[in-house]
């Protein structure tokens, strides 16, 4: 397993630290976008912080991550350098993809972030390729593939699960089920009560967990990662959660019933996680306040780095696009 093999106050604090980074980064991005100081596509992860943080504490730096265009929380939890992330959002040459990928295509192999895809369900077959490579090399790496509940109705989902089960690939398929595929309620597009039930069709372990509960998420994620790393094959892990800011920045969320939204806000995982940290004595209120200041300072530094960086040269337009000698 990763660095957090035992549950306790320090593990809870480690999860909260990652989740707080996600929350503060998201707040800053929405502020910049709302004020016109940043122009970029953005998909807020607010409400889903614990899912990514609870998984990431089990992962090693060399483990692989695949996520979607809504996956900035996955990227932050995995450890992408803030400077490179912010510079990519600003389209600068110092970004993770030299400013040419943008928010929907963040890639940083040094952090294990192999693919961020803007195509629904497209990451699952790629996860199998990474898992197969790890299996053949015997390097012990685990690939975590993040996707939403809407992707569970895509053909690639079923094909990938079938192959991963057949070859016992070291992959964790993490479905972050926030109840809505873009603007469509889960129940209007899917007949099974839980996405994880579909794992049985492929003789794969399927687990549904409360993704807003730090200990439950940590436990389920740890077991899935341990199985993959130990050669026991893949797991379909479904984390039930909720998104507070709609599908995209500016989405009014009119399709979400007001009473459902109010109930979700009342179960906001961030205040609950903070209260749990304080309750265990893992940190004091003063220490958590200092942690927040430190993270905000890191974000300040990353944004300064990004805004002071240059844009890519025009000559970069087809570099990293074609293989050597294969330009058309």
C-alpha positions in Angstrom: 0.0 0.0 0.0 1.1 3.6 0.1 2.2 5.8 3.0 -1.1 5.6 4.9 -1.5 1.9 5.8 -3.1 2.5 9.2 -6.0 4.6 10.1 -5.5 7.2 12.8 -5.5 11.0 13.4 -2.4 11.6 11.3 -4.0 9.8 8.3 -7.1 11.9 8.7 -5.0 15.0 8.8 -3.1 13.9 5.6 -6.5 13.5 3.9 -7.7 16.9 5.1 -4.5 18.6 4.0 -5.0 17.4 0.4 -8.7 18.2 0.5 -8.0 21.7 1.8 -5.6 22.3 -1.1 -8.3 21.3 -3.5 -10.9 23.5 -1.8 -8.6 26.6 -1.7 -7.4 26.2 -5.2 -10.9 25.9 -6.4 -12.0 29.0 -4.6 -9.1 30.9 -6.1 -9.9 29.7 -9.6 -13.6 30.7 -9.3 -12.6 34.1 -8.0 -10.2 34.7 -10.9 -12.7 33.5 -13.5 -15.6 35.5 -12.0 -13.5 38.7 -11.9 -12.3 38.3 -15.5 -8.6 38.0 -14.4 -8.5 34.5 -15.9 -10.1 33.2 -19.1 -10.2 29.4 -19.2 -12.6 26.5 -19.2 -13.1 25.3 -15.6 -14.9 22.5 -13.9 -15.2 23.0 -10.2 -14.5 19.9 -8.0 -16.1 21.5 -4.9 -17.8 18.8 -2.9 -15.7 15.9 -4.2 -12.5 16.7 -2.4 -12.5 13.7 0.0 -12.7 11.2 -2.9 -9.5 12.3 -4.4 -7.7 12.9 -1.1 -8.8 9.6 0.3 -7.4 7.7 -2.7 -4.2 9.8 -3.1 -2.8 9.0 0.4 -2.4 5.4 -0.7 -0.6 6.1 -3.9 3.1 6.2 -4.5 4.8 8.9 -6.6 5.4 6.4 -9.3 1.8 5.2 -9.5 -0.2 6.2 -12.5 -3.3 8.5 -12.6 -5.8 9.0 -15.3 -8.6 11.6 -14.9 -11.1 13.6 -16.9 -11.5 17.3 -17.8 -13.3 17.6 -14.5 -10.3 16.2 -12.6 -8.4 19.1 -11.1 -9.0 17.6 -7.7 -7.4 14.3 -8.8 -4.4 16.2 -10.1 -3.9 18.2 -7.0 -4.2 15.2 -4.7 -1.7 13.3 -6.7 0.8 16.0 -6.4 1.1 18.0 -9.6 3.3 21.1 -8.9 1.1 24.1 -8.5 3.3 26.4 -10.6 3.0 24.0 -13.6 -0.7 23.6 -13.1 -1.4 27.4 -12.9 0.9 28.2 -15.8 -1.0 25.7 -18.0 -4.3 27.3 -17.0 -2.9 30.6 -18.2 -1.5 29.0 -21.4 2.1 29.8 -20.6 5.2 28.1 -21.9 6.2 27.1 -18.4 3.0 25.0 -17.9 2.8 21.3 -17.5 2.1 20.9 -21.2 4.0 24.1 -22.3 0.7 26.0 -22.3 -0.6 23.9 -25.3 -2.8 21.5 -23.5 -4.9 23.8 -21.3 -7.0 22.8 -18.3 -8.8 19.9 -20.1 -5.5 18.1 -21.0 -3.2 18.4 -18.0 -0.5 15.8 -18.2 2.6 15.5 -16.0 4.2 12.1 -16.0 6.8 13.1 -13.3 3.8 13.2 -10.9 2.3 10.1 -12.4 -0.5 12.1 -14.1 -0.5 10.3 -17.5 -3.7 11.5 -19.1 -6.4 14.1 -18.6 -9.0 13.4 -21.3 -11.8 15.6 -22.5 -13.6 12.6 -24.0 -16.1 10.9 -21.7 -15.0 7.3 -20.9 -11.8 7.6 -23.0 -9.4 7.1 -20.1 -10.5 3.5 -19.2 -8.8 1.7 -22.1 -5.7 3.8 -21.6 -5.6 2.8 -18.0 -5.5 -0.9 -19.1 -2.5 -0.1 -21.4 -0.7 1.5 -18.4 -1.7 -1.4 -16.2 -0.5 -4.0 -18.8 2.8 -2.2 -19.1 3.3 -2.3 -15.3 2.3 -5.9 -15.2 4.8 -6.9 -17.9 7.6 -4.9 -16.3 6.7 -6.1 -12.8 7.3 -2.6 -11.4 4.5 -2.8 -8.8 2.8 0.3 -10.1 -0.9 0.8 -9.7 -3.0 2.8 -12.2 -6.0 4.7 -10.8 -8.6 5.7 -13.5 -11.1 8.4 -12.5 -14.4 8.9 -14.3 -17.9 10.0 -13.7 -21.1 8.0 -13.5 -22.1 9.1 -17.0 -19.0 7.3 -18.4 -20.4 4.0 -17.0 -22.8 3.9 -19.9 -20.1 4.2 -22.6 -18.9 1.2 -24.5 -15.3 1.7 -23.5 -16.3 1.3 -19.9 -17.5 -2.3 -20.5 -14.7 -3.2 -22.8 -12.1 -1.9 -20.4 -13.6 -3.7 -17.4 -13.8 -7.0 -19.3 -10.1 -6.9 -20.4 -8.8 -5.7 -17.0 -10.6 -8.6 -15.3 -9.5 -11.1 -17.9 -5.8 -10.1 -17.6 -6.0 -9.3 -13.9 -4.5 -5.8 -14.5 -3.3 -3.6 -11.6 -6.0 -1.0 -12.2 -8.5 0.7 -9.8 -11.5 2.1 -11.7 -12.7 4.9 -9.6 -16.2 6.1 -10.5 -16.9 9.5 -8.8 -20.7 9.3 -8.8 -22.0 12.8 -8.1 -25.5 11.9 -9.2 -25.4 13.8 -12.5 -24.0 13.1 -15.9 -23.6 16.7 -17.0 -27.3 17.8 -16.5 -28.9 14.3 -16.4 -29.8 12.6 -13.2 -28.2 9.3 -12.7 -31.5 7.5 -12.4 -32.7 8.8 -15.8 -29.7 7.2 -17.6 -28.9 4.1 -15.6 -31.1 1.2 -14.3 -28.8 -0.3 -11.7 -28.8 1.3 -8.2 -25.0 1.4 -8.0 -22.4 1.6 -10.8 -20.3 -0.9 -8.8 -23.0 -3.6 -9.3 -21.8 -3.8 -12.9 -18.5 -5.3 -11.8 -20.2 -8.7 -11.2 -20.7 -9.0 -15.0 -16.9 -9.2 -15.4 -16.0 -11.3 -12.3 -14.5 -8.1 -10.8 -14.8 -6.8 -7.3 -17.2 -3.9 -7.0 -17.5 -1.6 -4.0 -19.8 1.3 -3.4 -18.6 3.8 -0.7 -19.6 7.1 0.8 -17.0 9.3 -0.9 -17.6 12.1 1.5 -16.6 10.0 4.5 -12.8 10.2 5.0 -12.4 6.9 6.8 -14.8 4.9 4.6 -13.1 6.4 1.4 -9.7 5.7 2.8 -10.6 2.1 3.7 -12.1 1.2 0.4 -9.4 2.9 -1.6 -6.7 1.2 0.4 -8.1 -2.2 -0.2 -8.5 -1.6 -3.9 -4.9 -0.3 -4.3 -3.6 -3.2 -2.2 -5.3 -5.8 -4.3 -4.0 -4.2 -7.5 -0.5 -3.9 -6.2 -0.6 -7.5 -4.9 -1.5 -9.0 -8.3 -5.1 -9.7 -7.3 -6.5 -7.7 -10.2 -8.7 -4.7 -10.7 -11.5 -3.2 -8.6 -14.5 -1.0 -9.6 -14.8 1.4 -6.8 -17.8 3.7 -6.8 -17.6 6.8 -4.5 -20.9 8.5 -3.9 -20.5 12.3 -3.7 -22.0 15.5 -4.9 -20.9 18.6 -6.9 -21.8 22.0 -5.5 -20.9 24.2 -8.4 -22.6 22.5 -11.3 -21.0 20.7 -14.2 -19.0 23.7 -15.5 -18.1 27.2 -14.2 -21.2 29.3 -14.7 -23.7 26.3 -14.7 -26.7 27.6 -12.8 -27.7 24.0 -11.9 -31.4 24.7 -12.5 -31.9 20.9 -13.1 -31.0 20.1 -9.5 -34.0 20.1 -7.1 -33.6 22.8 -4.5 -34.2 20.4 -1.6 -31.6 18.0 -2.9 -29.0 20.7 -3.2 -29.8 22.1 0.3 -29.4 18.6 1.8 -26.1 18.1 0.0 -24.8 21.4 1.3 -25.7 20.4 4.8 -23.5 17.4 4.4 -20.5 19.4 3.0 -17.5 17.1 3.5 -15.0 19.8 4.2 -16.4 21.3 7.5 -17.1 17.7 8.6 -13.6 16.6 7.9 -12.1 19.7 9.6 -14.3 19.0 12.7 -13.1 15.4 12.7 -9.4 16.5 12.6 -10.0 18.9 15.5 -11.9 16.2 17.4 -9.1 13.7 17.1 -6.5 16.2 18.3 -4.5 15.7 15.1 -4.2 19.5 14.9 -5.5 22.6 16.7 -7.6 25.3 15.2 -4.5 27.6 15.2 -2.5 24.9 13.3 -5.2 24.5 10.7 -5.4 28.2 10.3 -1.7 28.3 9.7 -2.0 25.4 7.2 -4.6 27.4 5.3 -2.3 30.4 5.2 0.6 28.2 3.9 -1.5 26.7 1.1 -2.8 30.1 0.1 0.8 31.4 0.0 1.7 28.5 -2.3 -1.2 29.3 -4.6 -0.1 33.0 -4.6 3.4 31.9 -5.6 2.1 29.7 -8.4 -0.2 32.3 -9.8 2.6 34.9 -9.8 4.8 32.4 -11.6 2.1 31.8 -14.1 1.3 35.4 -14.9 4.9 36.4 -15.2 5.7 33.5 -17.6 5.8 33.9 -21.4 3.3 32.4 -23.9 4.6 29.6 -26.2 6.5 30.6 -29.3 4.6 30.1 -32.6 7.3 27.6 -33.6 5.9 25.3 -30.8 2.6 24.8 -32.7 3.5 21.4 -34.1 6.2 20.3 -31.6 5.1 17.4 -29.4 2.3 16.7 -31.9 4.0 14.5 -34.5 6.6 11.8 -34.2 10.0 12.7 -35.6 9.8 12.6 -39.4 6.1 12.1 -39.4 4.8 15.6 -40.1 2.1 16.0 -42.6 
